[in-house]
């Protein structure tokens, strides 16, 4: 925890404000891709105990689709979008421009469409963040997993859990008025690098 | 039957109560290690996250159940302390999947395979044979331990529970 003491409530509030622009930008991209107004939830920056992560979205046994990518450059980190399985078919219908009820399975085409959505949301968010803090990032191609929430989130736990007991989680959600869309959006930056960047480039 | 006891990440549970069901939900790269003493029905389930503590991270204040290596040792100690006979204890393994199929990310982040290796190495050192294992692959698993029957099941997405 000692490394994360610097991220006190004032810094977390400031990070939430920085993330706000990124999330709005990602929601704009999302809306254009699905042809429907998608609203972002208010982003929250918080320190989360790593071992409790699988309990943050529904239950760890719930079926879901996870869209995951990493980024490196001036800042490193991970991006994860989680879609409840029950909403995934509807989301694919919107993404590929089909009538509701058309999609009946999640094959490679459907996963590819969801991967593109993850790619787009992450890129919009990261571009906005890059402008805010004067840095540049390169995202990897997305990986799409259809599995239990716990198993999907194991990736975040396993890749960060060796060092810290907590992670810095930037969390928001995307939804539309008809509730066809229900997507959790997580960004988990490397805290050490982020701390150095913020000290250099902002008044935090 | 009462509600199942959920064993979260970096946790362990032991029971000899026949009404108990121990469950680890959604194991991805994490390892589920199950120890059973069929005579006393003392049953233990470990939900470990990483292969072993990083150098310099070991110590009294570190949760042993977070790691496969120290978790197995601590589970065995807890089982025998509860009254299980070490020579009767059987071990089953589940989990250790590699969740990432995307090019470029697969190898570097394959914690699952390293967790399996750590479990097998640790158990071999402790001279505890593994009876059955459902490990590796690319899917998550939910593991249940039915204490009354000393029975273990695994479920993957879209499928029914099956015996391990």
Boltz contact constraints between the chains, C-beta under 6 A:
constraints:
  - contact:
      token1: [A, 51]
      token2: [B, 9]
      max_distance: 6.0
  - contact:
      token1: [A, 51]
      token2: [B, 10]
      max_distance: 6.0
  - contact:
      token1: [A, 60]
      token2: [B, 25]
      max_distance: 6.0
  - contact:
      token1: [A, 60]
      token2: [B, 26]
      max_distance: 6.0
  - contact:
      token1: [A, 61]
      token2: [B, 25]
      max_distance: 6.0
  - contact:
      token1: [A, 61]
      token2: [B, 26]
      max_distance: 6.0
  - contact:
      token1: [A, 61]
      token2: [B, 142]
      max_distance: 6.0
  - contact:
      token1: [A, 63]
      token2: [B, 157]
      max_distance: 6.0
  - contact:
      token1: [A, 141]
      token2: [B, 102]
      max_distance: 6.0
  - contact:
      token1: [A, 143]
      token2: [B, 100]
      max_distance: 6.0
  - contact:
      token1: [A, 143]
      token2: [B, 102]
      max_distance: 6.0
  - contact:
      token1: [A, 145]
      token2: [B, 99]
      max_distance: 6.0
  - contact:
      token1: [A, 147]
      token2: [B, 140]
      max_distance: 6.0
  - contact:
      token1: [A, 147]
      token2: [B, 157]
      max_distance: 6.0
  - contact:
      token1: [A, 148]
      token2: [B, 26]
      max_distance: 6.0
  - contact:
      token1: [A, 148]
      token2: [B, 140]
      max_distance: 6.0
  - contact:
      token1: [A, 148]
      token2: [B, 157]
      max_distance: 6.0
  - contact:
      token1: [A, 149]
      token2: [B, 26]
      max_distance: 6.0
  - contact:
      token1: [A, 150]
      token2: [B, 25]
      max_distance: 6.0
  - contact:
      token1: [A, 150]
      token2: [B, 26]
      max_distance: 6.0
  - contact:
      token1: [A, 151]
      token2: [B, 26]
      max_distance: 6.0
  - contact:
      token1: [A, 151]
      token2: [B, 28]
      max_distance: 6.0
  - contact:
      token1: [A, 151]
      token2: [B, 140]
      max_distance: 6.0
  - contact:
      token1: [A, 154]
      token2: [B, 28]
      max_distance: 6.0
  - contact:
      token1: [A, 154]
      token2: [B, 29]
      max_distance: 6.0
  - contact:
      token1: [A, 154]
      token2: [B, 30]
      max_distance: 6.0
  - contact:
      token1: [A, 155]
      token2: [B, 99]
      max_distance: 6.0
  - contact:
      token1: [A, 157]
      token2: [B, 49]
      max_distance: 6.0
  - contact:
      token1: [A, 158]
      token2: [B, 29]
      max_distance: 6.0
  - contact:
      token1: [A, 158]
      token2: [B, 111]
      max_distance: 6.0
  - contact:
      token1: [A, 159]
      token2: [B, 109]
      max_distance: 6.0
  - contact:
      token1: [A, 161]
      token2: [B, 49]
      max_distance: 6.0
  - contact:
      token1: [A, 161]
      token2: [B, 50]
      max_distance: 6.0
  - contact:
      token1: [A, 162]
      token2: [B, 50]
      max_distance: 6.0
  - contact:
      token1: [A, 162]
      token2: [B, 54]
      max_distance: 6.0
